[in-house]
Amino acid sequence: MREFEALVDEAVSADVNGWGFDWLEGRATEERPSWGFAKLMSHRLAAVHSALDLDTGGGEVLSEAARFPQHMVATEGWPPNARRARELLGPRGVEIVETTADAPLPFTEGAFELVTARHPVRPDWDEIHRVLAPGGHYFAQHVGAASAFELIEYFLGPLPEQRKGREAQGEAQAAEAAGLTVTDLRTARCRMEFFDVGAVVWILRKCVWWVPNFSAEHYMDKLRELDQQLRSGQPFVAHSTRHLIEARR
């Protein structure tokens, strides 16, 4: 394993735009939920004439679909990701719309037969219900409660209240309250392993909401402590939580 400073410097300067994780190849692993979201989403997209993908990132997950409906739109709130999504999906006829957090979706009522999302920032159930056509479906994989909190709390300390957010049953109840009928709800807890300190720095730069205002300089002592553990051959283990949710208008 390379020296601590080299690993940290490399991770600090690495590109974290988009929603791909190839940079972690050989440096970290994460189990995936058994249901295979991208494949299921691809089947659903092929069966409708209009669809909207929320918070598409750089379009990496949506691009896995073999076929898009005639009217395919994706939203993204961060301009660098939106540009990347246009480059990736524009040639396939996908319209990328930049959105603003907490603002209504810029689409007419009932505009889409299908609304999808993989890891939406904050699902607005009223807006999802509004843009779905009667009989249309919402199909998504959400980040669940206390996801990756072993790593988050390593840096921030215990966060008992924050651990309660994004619970699957609570989100299903919110969807129902907005007028949707939840037809499927599944949960998964998946093992994550980090093998070098650079992988930890990179993921915290990419997932900026995990440790707000993270910088390697500010957390240098914690990173050195973690580096010693990793060099002993003991990976840092955390767990991601996910839930699959499908609902009908």
C-alpha positions in Angstrom: 0.0 0.0 0.0 1.3 3.5 -0.9 2.1 6.1 1.7 -0.7 7.9 3.6 0.0 11.3 2.0 0.0 9.9 -1.5 -3.3 8.1 -1.1 -4.9 11.2 0.4 -3.5 13.6 -2.2 -4.7 11.4 -5.0 -8.2 11.2 -3.6 -8.4 14.9 -3.0 -7.6 15.7 -6.6 -9.6 13.0 -8.3 -12.8 13.7 -10.2 -16.0 13.1 -8.3 -18.5 14.4 -10.8 -21.3 12.2 -12.1 -22.7 9.1 -10.4 -20.2 6.5 -11.4 -18.0 4.7 -8.9 -15.3 3.1 -11.1 -12.6 5.0 -9.2 -13.2 2.7 -6.2 -12.4 -0.4 -8.2 -10.1 -2.6 -6.1 -10.3 -0.1 -3.2 -13.8 -0.6 -1.8 -16.7 -2.9 -2.3 -20.5 -2.7 -1.8 -23.0 -5.5 -2.0 -26.0 -4.7 -4.2 -29.7 -5.4 -3.3 -30.9 -8.7 -4.7 -33.7 -7.2 -6.8 -31.4 -5.6 -9.5 -33.0 -2.2 -9.9 -31.4 -1.2 -13.2 -32.7 -4.3 -14.9 -36.2 -3.9 -13.5 -36.3 -0.3 -14.5 -35.2 -1.1 -18.0 -38.1 -3.5 -18.4 -40.6 -0.9 -17.3 -39.2 1.8 -19.5 -39.6 -0.4 -22.5 -43.3 -0.9 -21.8 -44.4 2.8 -21.7 -44.6 5.7 -24.1 -43.5 8.4 -21.6 -41.2 8.4 -18.6 -39.4 10.8 -16.2 -36.3 9.9 -14.3 -35.7 12.1 -11.2 -32.3 13.1 -9.9 -30.5 11.2 -12.7 -27.0 12.3 -11.7 -24.7 12.0 -14.7 -27.2 9.6 -16.3 -25.1 6.5 -15.6 -27.9 4.3 -14.2 -30.5 5.5 -16.7 -28.1 4.8 -19.6 -28.2 1.1 -18.7 -31.7 0.8 -20.1 -31.8 -1.0 -23.4 -34.7 1.0 -24.8 -36.3 4.4 -23.9 -39.9 5.4 -24.5 -40.7 7.9 -27.2 -40.9 10.7 -24.6 -38.0 10.3 -22.1 -37.0 13.1 -19.7 -34.6 13.2 -16.8 -34.1 15.9 -14.2 -30.9 16.8 -12.4 -30.2 19.7 -9.9 -26.4 19.9 -10.1 -25.1 21.6 -13.3 -21.9 19.5 -13.7 -24.0 16.3 -13.5 -26.6 17.7 -15.9 -23.9 18.5 -18.5 -22.6 14.9 -18.2 -26.1 13.5 -18.5 -26.7 15.5 -21.7 -23.5 14.2 -23.2 -24.4 10.6 -22.3 -28.1 10.5 -22.9 -28.7 13.3 -25.4 -27.6 11.2 -28.4 -30.3 8.7 -27.4 -33.0 11.3 -27.5 -33.3 11.9 -23.7 -34.2 15.5 -22.6 -32.3 16.6 -19.6 -34.0 19.3 -17.5 -32.2 21.2 -14.7 -34.3 21.6 -11.6 -34.1 23.5 -8.3 -34.5 21.9 -4.9 -37.9 22.3 -3.3 -39.4 23.8 -6.5 -42.3 22.2 -8.3 -41.4 19.9 -11.2 -41.6 21.9 -14.5 -44.1 19.5 -16.1 -47.9 19.4 -16.7 -50.2 17.3 -14.6 -50.4 13.7 -15.8 -47.5 14.1 -18.2 -45.8 10.7 -17.6 -46.9 7.1 -17.5 -43.8 6.2 -15.5 -41.6 8.1 -13.0 -38.4 6.4 -11.9 -35.6 7.3 -9.6 -32.4 5.7 -8.2 -31.5 7.4 -5.0 -33.7 10.6 -5.2 -32.4 13.4 -3.1 -35.8 14.0 -1.4 -38.9 12.5 -3.0 -41.7 15.1 -3.3 -44.7 12.8 -3.2 -47.3 15.5 -4.1 -45.3 16.4 -7.2 -44.7 12.8 -8.2 -48.5 12.1 -7.9 -49.2 15.3 -9.9 -47.0 14.5 -12.9 -48.1 10.8 -13.1 -50.9 10.0 -15.5 -53.9 8.2 -13.9 -52.9 4.5 -13.7 -49.2 5.5 -14.0 -46.4 4.1 -11.7 -43.6 5.4 -9.6 -40.7 2.9 -9.5 -37.6 3.7 -7.5 -34.8 2.6 -5.3 -34.3 4.9 -2.3 -31.5 5.2 0.2 -32.8 3.9 3.5 -32.4 4.8 7.2 -28.9 5.1 8.7 -27.2 4.2 5.5 -23.3 4.1 5.8 -23.7 5.5 9.3 -20.8 3.5 10.6 -18.5 5.6 8.4 -20.5 8.9 9.0 -20.4 8.5 12.8 -16.7 7.6 12.7 -16.1 11.2 11.8 -19.1 13.0 13.4 -19.8 10.9 16.5 -23.2 9.4 17.4 -26.2 10.8 15.5 -29.2 9.1 17.1 -31.9 11.4 15.6 -30.5 11.4 12.1 -30.5 7.6 12.1 -34.3 7.7 12.2 -34.8 9.4 8.8 -35.6 7.8 5.4 -37.3 4.8 6.9 -39.1 2.6 4.4 -42.5 2.4 6.1 -42.5 6.1 6.7 -41.8 6.9 3.1 -44.6 4.5 2.0 -47.0 6.2 4.3 -46.0 9.6 2.8 -46.6 8.3 -0.7 -50.1 7.0 0.3 -50.9 10.4 2.0 -50.2 12.1 -1.4 -52.7 9.9 -3.1 -50.5 7.0 -4.4 -51.1 3.3 -3.8 -48.0 1.5 -2.8 -47.9 -1.9 -4.5 -44.4 -3.1 -3.6 -42.0 -2.3 -0.8 -38.7 -4.2 -0.1 -35.7 -3.4 2.0 -32.0 -4.5 1.9 -29.0 -4.0 4.1 -25.7 -4.3 2.2 -22.1 -4.7 3.4 -19.6 -2.1 2.4 -15.8 -2.5 2.8 -13.1 0.2 2.4 -9.5 -1.0 1.9 -7.5 2.2 1.8 -7.8 5.7 3.2 -8.0 7.2 -0.3 -11.2 5.4 -0.9 -12.7 6.9 2.2 -11.6 10.4 1.2 -13.0 10.0 -2.3 -16.4 8.7 -1.2 -16.8 11.5 1.4 -16.0 14.1 -1.3 -18.6 12.5 -3.6 -21.4 12.0 -1.1 -21.1 15.4 0.4 -24.2 15.0 2.6 -22.6 12.2 4.6 -20.0 14.4 6.4 -21.0 18.0 5.6 -18.1 20.3 4.7 -15.7 17.4 4.8 -12.1 18.1 4.0 -9.1 15.8 4.4 -7.2 18.7 6.1 -9.9 19.1 8.8 -10.1 15.4 9.5 -6.5 14.5 9.1 -6.1 13.0 12.6 -9.1 10.7 12.1 -7.8 9.7 8.6 -4.4 8.8 10.0 -6.0 6.7 12.7 -8.2 5.0 10.1 -5.1 4.5 7.8 -3.4 2.5 10.6 -6.4 0.2 10.9 -6.5 -0.4 7.1 -2.8 -1.1 6.9 -3.1 -3.8 9.5 -5.3 -5.7 7.0 -8.6 -4.8 8.7 -11.0 -3.1 6.2 -13.5 -0.5 7.5 -16.9 -2.1 7.3 -20.2 -0.1 7.0 -23.6 -1.0 5.7 -25.8 0.7 3.1 -29.5 0.5 3.4 -31.9 0.6 0.4 -35.6 0.1 -0.3 -37.4 -0.6 -3.5 -40.7 1.1 -3.7 -43.4 1.0 -6.4 -46.6 3.0 -6.3 -49.5 3.6 -8.6 -51.6 6.7 -9.2 
